[in-house]
Amino acid sequence: MRRLGYRRKSAPLLAGLAALSFAVQARAQAAPAPLDYTLTANWVCRPGSQSCQWNLDATRIGGDGVGHVEPFLKAQKTPADCFYLYPTVSQDPGLIAAPGVTEAELRAVRQQVARLGRVCRIYAPFHRQFTATSMRPDFAKPERSVYRAAGRIGEADVLAAWDHYMAHDNKGRPFVIIGHSQGANRAIDLIKARIDGKPAQSRLLSAILPGAFVMVPSGGQVGGTFKNIPPCRDARQTSCFMAFNAIREETRLAEDVRPDFPGSDLVCTNPANLAGGSGVLEPYLSTTGETILPELTAEQKPWTVNNDAIKTPFVNLSGMLSARCRVDVHGAFLVVGINREPKDKRPGDFTGDWLADGRPLDVMGLHILDLNLVAGNLADVIRTQTEARQAAKP
């Protein structure tokens, strides 16, 4: 998960996350044999796959409480690809996930990136990740050497999946790298190993890395996490990255929750306004309140005060949410605010806070919804970046 660079020592969850982060970022000296990505069974989703054909229709609910169905139209042909690495979702009992796609990985694709099928072909490899089970306080923590070995397994899987995609599927197409939380850390490793400063960078539209700490040197744009890839500051800019960690605007973190990255600045980019300032979000949230981690999510309240029946699997709260980047002593966050007029017939809230012992954990914020909250905005950015890349071709 994320929030791994903080000084607070008292939170056992953060201590466990820090141990996982150490393992995720460990470099392989002798990578084990990866999964075989010629096999369809080792892909959660890829073009033509029948396992990820979902109804993604949404109901756009205006301030009058009236919903209008917005059919999802998957692109029949698009010039861009999206390569997606899911966050920590595996419910397997061990330290790392056993091979085999489960509902947990399918749910992550459905909630986080399936909607981007409007603007790109989606490739989502199964990779042997650290499990959600291993993050629980009662999980017996092994030695760091064991973590290192486990981390190398997942890293080898991701690199093998990418190499297979580039050799057999890419065929010179522009691409987007998307990773969330643990998946974002995997994506960072992939970018460093295969893209940053290498020929493939010329085809990179953007890297979308929510739920991770991505840094630049203090006062600089490149040379931190990446040597040659800067933050995206314009929708037509390509070969850049987006990084953000969502939190409610009213959330105030404890005084001892502070990042500790000397000489570096954490990056926050707002997909709703890459140039800076506030922007209106285009969220796509589950009608039932389903998230990537249902066990950490509160029940969703009715979407309208009249409790009108909504028949689509997703809702869009038209114009109700906005976001801006907030940088302070606690770090860099994408703060999400609710813009609700007095006569608005929507309850004005949504589920998605990370729960610990039944209560929202402030330092984790809206981590579970990082990608849902900006799904429509990201689709618009990817479309614009694709058009900019096509216009720049000789």
N, C-alpha and C positions, 0 to 999 in steps of 0.2 A: 504494500500500500504506500501511502505517502506520509508527509509531515515527519520526515525522518531526520531532519537536521536541527532539531530543537534542543535547547539546554535542559528542559524540564526533566528531572530525574525520577519523579515520584509516580509517574503513570506507568504501570506494568505493561499496558498495551503498547505504548510507544517504545518501551524497552524491547519488547518482542519484535516490533516492526524494525527497529534499528538493526537487530541481529539478522533479520531477513534481508534488509538492504545491504548489509555487509556481504552476504552470500550472493545476492543477485549481481552485485557489481564486481565480484571476484573474477579475475581473468583466467581463462582456461590455459593450462600448460599442456595437457594432453586430453583433448576433448573426446568423450566417449562416442560410440556409434550413435548417430541420430536416427530418428524415425525415417521411414521410407516414404517420401512425398510423391512418388509415382502412384501410390495407393490412395484412392478416393477416401478411404476410411480415415486417413490422417489429415483430412481437411474438415473443419467445422462448416465452412461455406466456400464455394468457388462457383464461377459461372457454370450453369447447367445442373448444379446440385439440386436434388429434390428435397434434401433435408432442411433447406432454409428458404422455402417458398411460403411466406406468411401473408396474411391479410394485414396491411399496414395503413388502412384507411383511418382517417382522423376526423374528429368533430371540432371545428373551430368555434369556440364559445365566446361571443361578444359580451360587452358590458350589460346588454339587455337580457342576458341569460338565454338567448336563443342560439341554438347550435346549428351550424351549417356543415354538412358532410363534405369533406375534402378527400376525394378518392386518391389513393396512392397510385402513381403512374411510374412504374419502373422503366427506365430507359431501355429501348430495344437495341440501341447502338450508341455507345459513348466512346470518345477517344481516350479517356483516362481510366486508370486503375486505382483502387484503394487497397492497400495491404495492411491488415488489421491484426493487432495483438491484444487479446482480451486481458482484463485485470484479474486479480485474485478471486476466483469463484469456485474452484474445485472443492467438492465436499468429500473427496476420497479420504480415508482414515490416516494415511501416512504423511510423511514429510513432503513428498512430491506426488503429483498426479500420475496414476497408472495410465498407460495408453488406452485410448477409447473415448470418443466424443460422448458426453452426457448432456442432460438437459441444462446443466449449469452453463456450459460453453455456448449452447444454442441460445439460451436466454440472453446471454451477454451480447451476442451478435444481433439478436432481434431488438433489444432495447437500445443499443448504442450506435450501430452503424448500418443496419439493414436499410434504413431510410435513405442513406446516401446512394443507394442503387439508382436514384434519379440522375446522378451525375457521374458515377464511376462503376466499373465492374469490381466486385468485392472478392478479395482473397483473404481468407481467415484460416491459417493453419492451426491445427491442434499442436500444442507444445506442452511438455511436461513441466508444469509450473509448481512453485511452492503452494501448498493447499491452504484454503481458508481454515481447515482443521488445525494446521500447525501453528496458526496465530492465536489460538485460544489459550487462555492463561493456564489451563490444566494440561496442556500438551507438554510431554517430556522433551525438553530441548537437548538435542545432541551436541556434540563437540563442533567447533567451528570448521574443522577439517571435513566433517560430514556435510555441513552446509556448503562448503566450497565445492565438493564433489557433486552434490545435488544441483548446485547452480550451473555447473558446467554442462550437465545434461540438458537443461532447458536452453542454455545458450547455443549448444550444438544443434538442437532441434530448430531454433529460429533461423540460424544461418543456413541450414540445409534447406528449409522451406523457401527461404529467399532465393537461394542459388537455383533451386528447381524452377521457381517462378520466372526468374530472369532468363534461364536457359530455354524454357518451353512455352511461356505464356506472354511475356512482356512484348517482345517483337518491336522494340523501339518506342513504345507508348509512354507518355508522361504518367507519373504515378504520385500518389499521396501515401505517406506512411502514417498510420494511426495507431497509437498505443495508449492505454489508460492504466495508471497506477503501476502494478508490477509489469504490465504489458508495456507501459511507457519506458520503464527502465530497460526492458529488453529491446525496445525500439531504439533507444539511445545507443546501446551497444551495437546493434545492427548498423545504424547510420555511421558510427565511428569506423566500423570494420569494413563496410562495403560502399559507402556513399560519400562521406565528407571528404572533399578534396580529390575525389576519384571521378572517372568518366561518367559514372551513373548519376552524379550530381546534376549534370546538364538536363536530366529528365525529371528531376524532383520538382514537383509543384509546391509541396509544403509537407512538413512533418507536424502532425497534430499530437501534442504530448501532455494532455491534462493529467493531473494527479501525480506529477513528478516535479522535482526541483530541477529547473534548467537555468543555467547561469551564464552571465557574460562578465568580463572584467569590469570592475567599477569604472563607470563612465564610458565603457566601450560597447561594441556591438558584436564582435566575434573574438574568438580566442579563449572562451570559457569552456562550456560543455562541448561546443563544436569549434573547430578551427576556422571553418570557412562558411558556415551557415548562420546568417543573422536572424533576429526576430522578424516576423512579418509585420510591417507597419502600413501596408496598403493592400487592398484586395487584388490589385493587379501585379503585385510583387510575387515572384516565384523563387524557388530554391531558398526558402526561408522556413522558419518554424513558428508554431503557436504553442504557448504553454500557459496554463491557467489552473487555479484551484478555487472552486466555487465555495462561497460562504454567504450566509444571510447578512444583509446590510446591518441588522441590529446586533449581530454577534460581536462581542468584545472579548478578546482572549485575555487570559490571566497574565499578569506582569512577567512571570518567569517563562512564558512561552515566547521564545525568541530564536530566530535563525542564527546559525553560527558558521558563516562562510566568509572568513576574512579575505578582503580584497576582491570579493565578487558581489555582484548584484543579482538577486533573483528576478526572473523575467515574468511579467504578466502581460499577455496580449488578450485583448477583448475581441472575440470573433464578431460581435455586433458593431464594433467600431474600431478597426485596427489602427486607425490614425490617432486614437486617444479620445478620452472623454466617454460619456455615457452613450449607450445604444439600446434599442429595443430588442428584446430577445424573441426568438421564434422557437419556443420549446415544444417538444413532442413528448408528453408524459402518458404513462399507462393509465387507462380509464379505471382499472381496478386497483391501481397503486403498486403494481408489480415493479420491482427494480432488480438490478443485477444480484443483490443479496437480500432476498425477502426476509430472512431471519433477523436482519438488522434494521428493518424498516417498519414504521408505524402504519396502521391502517389508514387508507385514504378516506377522507370525508366526502360527502356529495359535492359534485362540481358546481351545482347551482342551488340557490336557496330554496327552490321549488322541488329539488331532488328529481329533476327531469331525467327520464331514462336516456342513456347514451348507448347506442348500439355498436359504435366503432371501438376498436381496441385501443385507440389513442385519442388524446385531446390536445388541442392547442389553445392556450389562454391568450387570445388575440389582444396584443397591446398591453397586457397587464403586468408583465415583468420587464425590468430593465437591468442593465449591469454596467459596471465600471470597474477599472482596476484601482485597488487601494494599496499603496505601498507605505508601510510604516515600520516601526521597530519590531513588529511581530512578523513581518514578511511581506509577500506580495500576493494579494488575493483578488479574485474576481467576485466582487460583492454584488449580490442579487437583491434588488429591491422590488416591492410590490406597488404598482401605480393603480390605485383603486379609487374611483370616484364614489361620493356618498351614495348615489343611487345604483351603484354597480350591483347586479344580481348574482355575482359569483361570490362564494364565501371568502375568497381572497387568500387562500392558503393551499399548500400542496404538501404531500408527504415526501420524504427523501432525506431527512437528517439521519446521520449515522447514530444509531442507538447503542448505548452501553448501559447495561442494567436497567433498560427501559427508558433511559433519558438521553437526550441529544448530547453527543460528545463534541464540545465546542471546537476543539482543535481539528476534528475531522470534517466539520461543516457539512456541506452538501456534496461531499465526495462521491457518493453513490450516483448522483445525478449530473456529474460534470458534463457528460456528453449529451444527455437528454435535453438539458436546458438550452443548449446552443445548436441543436440538430439542424434546424432550418437555416440558421446563420451560416453554419459550416457548408451546407449544400450550396448556398449562394456564393460563398467565397471560392469553393472548388470550381464552380462553373465559371466564375470570372477569371480565376487563374488559368483554367484550361483555354479560355478564349484568348487571354493575353499570350499564352505560349503559342497558340496556333497563329496569332497575328505576327508573332516575332519570327516565324519560320521564313527562311529564304524563299 
